């Protein structure tokens, strides 16, 4: 680590210490320190810092309530570790390194890596693509350790476990947290394996945050995941909350459940459970046995678009929509642009939902994976649509995925029932056609609001200058 990074780390850690005394008074001071030490220009995340400052200075803002809930209801040592690993390492230190290497190698360098430690799962949920993988494959401890070590050399400090059920390997995951204490780990989990011993281990390592899959209320969750699952999950969340451990929730919305999991009652329930964030994922018709009828209609997707944005202004939980938030991240983030996925067999997929590749981490370095044919096709093709409400090369632009797979010779990495790219893309064609008019209308409204904000900001700047 160079001297400037050491100074940044020291200054921000020192400033963070003031928060223990009085978060309400000292959080704005921490932002002053951040502004002082971050790089100039886009590498210093000026838009994001301005947005966060606005939140912490507005006591009537729902996210203001969330920020101070997190700072007052989270174990102080866990909070410090998360701040250092996620904010300092993962962004202020890691991002400039990633940008440097993107320029040097002419390929995507990710912000985060998704890993399947195992294909095993203690549940068999209806419609889960991971369930099709069976339960015989694992990335060894040494393989995951090597992936993380290589990732850190590229400036990557954020690692997200998927599966299978990652907590089948909980002992190894905790050991990796200890070995890579400078990284932040997140895990998508069904939570049924979270117990007192594991919660205490999370307090010990401090750098592991669960994102718990819940389908809504009890009948919906048990209907998909099996009788009694909901109560086990609620018990796990109560345990995490009692230990002051941060966690989030993961929800997949379909044509059948979109209203219930976006209702005010459900948002209020997630806040009561103690969740700090919620990931909403659009149903993807991946796999030979997928059900296209579960794809939301254009009206249902637009409903989710509006409800999640509304919740950000009214509910004290940070809600993210993997599909509809493409406008905030410049479209598709897969293919290593911001993340990639490595399955339990070592295959490196451009996306957690798109299982076609010609790269395996057991045969090549992580950097070589990012320079492999399918990943370079993503790099050269992004964004796949100038309208970032149609970001995906599969769901909204299926001809582009098919062309990339055929041109690069990528093969299906589905470990149980390989699906042809023609079969997958054909399921998306009608959906893409139907969504396009709504996406164009919403995109134009979004662009108009952005132009108005820029005009207002320019007028304000001129006024101050005068």
N, C-alpha and C positions, 0 to 999 in steps of 0.2 A: 504494500500500500504506500502511495507516495505521500510526501509531507503535507500537501494541501488536503488530502483526504483525511489524514490523521487530525488535522486542525478542525476540519468540519465535524468529524465524529466527536472530538473532545468538546467542542463548543456546544453542539446540540445535546449531548448527553448531560452536560452541566446545566444547560437551560431546562432540560426535561426534569431535572431534580426539583426545580422550584414548584412544579405542578403538585407535588405531594402536599405542599403546605396549603394551597388555595387554588384549585383548578379554575374557578370562575374568574379570578383576578389575574392569574399568571399564564393562562393559555394564550391570550393575545401577545404576551411577552415572548413566549416560545416562538410564535409566528414571526416576531421581529428578529429573533436569532436565526430562524430558517431563512428569512429574506436576506440576512447578512451573509450567510455562508454558501448558499446555493450558487451554481454557475449562472452566468449571464445567458440570455436568450432562451430558446425553447428547451434547452437541456435543463433549465432550472424550473420547468413546469409552471410558468407564470400564470396561465389560465387557471390551473388547478389550485394553486396557492391563493389566488384572488377569490375563487369560489369558497375555499375553506375559511378564509378570513371573514368573508361575508356571513357565513353560517355562525361562526363563534361570536360574532359581534351583534347578532340579531336574536334576542331572547325569545321572540315570538315564533321563530322558525322551528319546525319539527325536528330537523336535523341538529339544531342547537341542543335540543333536549336529549337527542341520542348521544351526541358527543360528550355531554356532561354526565350522562348515565354511564357511558363506557368508562370515563375517567374516575367515577366514584364507586362503581360496582364491580370493577375488575381488580384482581390481585395485582398489587403494585409492581412486584417483580416480573410478572407475566406481561404487564403493560409496558414496562421498560424494555423487555426483550423484544416485544412486538414492534415497538417504536424503532429500536435500533436495527432489527433485521428487515422489517418491511419498508419503513420510511427511509432510513439512512442507507443500509446495504442494498436493498432491492430497488431503490429508485435514485436517490441522490448520488450514490457511488456506482451502482450497477448500470444505470441507464446510460451515462456518458461512455462507459466501456463498451456497451452494446452498440451504441451509435458509431463509435470508432471502428469496431470490427465489421459492422455492416458496410461501411465505406471501404475498408481494406479488402474484404473478401467478395464484395458484390453479391451478397446473399442475405437472406433473412437471419437475424439473430434474435431468439425469443426473449421475452420478459419473464416467462414462467415455463416450467416443464411439467406435463401431466404424465404420471407413471401408474401402471397397474402392477402392484407388487405380486398379485396372485389373481388367477382366474376363479379361485374358489369363493363360494359364498354360502352363508348359513341359511339364506332364504332363496326362494325362487319366485320372484315377483313377475306378475303378468306384464308382458310387453317390454321387459328389460333386455336390452341387447347384450348386456354383459352375461346374462344368464345362459345365453347360447354358447358361451365359450367353454363350458364344462369346468372341471375343477382340478385339472392335472398340471397346470402350468404355473411357474413362478419365476420372477426375477430374483436371483440370489442376492444375499446381503452384499456381497462383493460387487455384483453388477450394479446395484442401485448406488452403492458408494462411489463407484467409478463414474457413473452418469452425473452424480452431483458434483464430484470433483472436476470433471470436464466442464460442467455447466458454470461453475464458479470462475473458471479461467476465461469464460466468455462474458462474465459479468452477470450471471443469472443466480439469484439468491432466493427465488420463490419456487417451491416445489409442491405440487398438488397430487395427492393420491386418489386414484379412482379404482375401479375393479370390474368384476368381483367385489368382494367385501374386504377392503384393505385391512381392517382390524383383525382378520384371521391371522395376520402377521404382526400383531401389536408389539410383541417383544422386539422384533427387528426394527420396527418403525421408531420405537422409543430409543433404541441404541443408535440409530442414524441421527435422531435429533441431538443426542449427546455429542456425537462425533462432529456434526456440522452445526454447532451452536450459533454460527453466524448466519444461518439460513432460516427462513420462515416456511413452515410446513402447514398445509391445509389438507383436509381429508374429507372426501365425500363418503358418507357412511350411513348404514341403516340404524346405527346407534344401539342395536340390541346387545352388542358385546362390551358396551361401556359399563364398567363397574367401579367400585370404590378404589380398588387397587390401581386401575388404569387412570382414574381421575387424579389420584395422588402422584402418579408418574408424570402426568401432564403438568402438575404444579412444580414438579422437580425440574423438568427440562425447559418448560416455559415457552417453547417455540412451535407448538402444535395446536391447530385450531380445527375442530370438527365442523363440517357442514352437513347437517342431518337431513336425510330424505324423509319428507312427510307429504302425504298426498292430500292433506286437508284434515278433516275431522275423522272421528273414529271409524265410521262405516266405510268411508272411501279408502282410508289407509289399510284397514284390515281386509277389505275387499280385494286389494291388489297384492298385499304383502303377507296375508295370512292372519287368522284369528289371534288376538292377543298382542299383535305387534305394536299397535298404537299405545297401549298402556306401558309397554316396555320402553318405548321411545320417550313418552312423557316422563317416566321415572328417570331415564338417563339425563334428560334436560334439567330436571329438578336437581339432580346430583351435581351437574356442572354448575348450575346457578348457585348452589349452596357453597361450592368451593371457590366462587368468584372467577370461574374460568370462562373465557369468551367462546362463543359458538354461533353458528349461523344455521340457516335452513335452506334446503334445496327442494324446489317444486317443479314438476313437469306439467305444463298445461296442455290439455287436449280439448277436443270438441265436446267432451263429456263433463269435464270438471272445471272449466275455465272460470265460471261464475263463483263457485264456492271458494276456490283458493285465492281469489282476488277480492273477496268481500271485506267490508269494514270489520266484520266480526272475526274473520280469520287473521287480518293484520293485527287487530287488538290482541288476539290470542297469542300470536307469535311474540309480541312485545311482552305480554304477561309471562310467557315461558322464559323470557330472558335473552332471546336471540338478538344479536346486534345487526345482522344482515340476512337477506334472503336472495337467493339466486333463482330466477324463474327461467326455465328452459322450455322452449317450444318443442312439441312432440316431433320426432324425426322418423320417417317411415323406413328405418334401416333394418335390413335382414329379410330373408326370404319369407318369413312368416309375419312381417309387419302388417299393420292394419291401416291402410290409407284413410279409412273413415274416421280415424282419431285425429286427423289433421284439422286444426281449426279452420273455419270458414273465414273469408276476408272480414266479415262483420265481427266475428269472434276475436280475431287477431287485433283488429283496431280497438275493440273493447279493452283488451289487455294493454295495448299501447297507452290508452288514456288512463286506465285505472292505476297502472304502476306509476305513471308520472304524477297523478293526483296524490298517491300515497306518499311520494317523496316530499310533498309540501304539508302533509297532515299527520303522518305517522312517524313515531320515533324509532324507525328501523330503516336501514339503508337497503333499498330494493334495486336489484339489477335484473335486466331482461336480456338474456344472451342473444336473442335474435333482433328485438326491436331497438336495442341500444347501439346498433351499428353506426348510427349517425354521430355518435360521440367518440368513436374509435376509428373512424375512417374506413368503415366497411369490414370485410372479412379479416379476422385476426389470426386465422389458422396458417398452416404451412410454415410455421416458425416465425411469422411476422410478429406475433406476440406470444404464441405458444405452439407446441406440438404434443403429440400423444405417443407414448411407448407402451405397447401392450405386454402382457405377461409372457409372451413368446419372444420378446425383443424386437418385434416389428415396429417400425417408426411410422405412424400414420400422420398425415398432415393435420387431421382433425379428430377429435374424440368420437365424432359421428360419421366420419368418412374413412372407411377401412380399405384403402388401396395404397400400395407402396412398393418400392423396390429397394428399400433400405432396412437393414436390421442392425441394431446397436451391438450385436455380438460379432458382427463382421467388419465394422468400420467405426471410426471415431464419430463423436457427436457433430463436429464441424463437417466431416464428410457427409453425414446424413443430410445436413442443411444444404449441401451442394449437390445432392443426388438429383436425378432427373425430375421426379415428381415434386420435390420441394422447390427446385428452380422454376418449374412450371407455375407454381403458386406465386413465387416471388415476381416473375415476369408478368403474370396475369392480373395481379392485384392493383386496384380494386376491380372486382369482377363486374361491377356495375357502378356507374356514377351516382346512382340513387342508393344511398347507404341504408335505406330501408329494404333493399333487395340485395343483401351482401353475399349470400351463400352461393358457391358454385354448384351446389347440389339442389337445394330447396327452391331457390328463385331463378337460378341460371343453369338448369340441368345440362344443357348442351355443352357448357364450358367444362363441367367436370368430365363428361364422357370424352370430350376431345383431349383433355389433359391425360387421362388414364390411357387412352388408346395410343397417343403420341409417345408417351414415355415408357410404355410397356409395363406399367404398374399392375400388380396382381392383387386379388382380394386377400386381405389378411384376417378375414373372419375365421376364427379358430375352429368353428363347429360346422357351419353351413355356408360356404363361400357363395357370395351373390354377385352376379355379373353386373357391370356398371350399366348396361342397357336396361336390365330389370329394375335397378334402383332408380335411375333417372326417369324412366317411363312413369313411375309412380308419382313423380314430382311435376310432370309437365302441366297437367291441368291445374294443379295448385298454383304454380308460378303464373300461369295465364290469368287466373282469377284474382290473384293478389295484386297484380301490377297496377290497375286503375286506382285502387285505394292507396297503394304505396306512392304513386306519382302525386296524388292530391296531398297526402300528408307531408311528403318531401318538399313540395312547393311552399306549403304553409310554414314548415320549419325554416326553409331558406329565407322566407320573407321576414320571419321574426328575427333571424340572425342579422339581416340587413338593417332592420329597425334598431336593434341593439347597437350595432356598429355606428349608425348615424347618431344615436343618442350619446354614445361614448365620445365620438368626435366633437359633438357640440359642447359637451361638458369640458373636454380638454381645451377647446378654443376659449371657452368662458374663463377657465382658470388662467390661461396664458395671458388674456387681456387684463 
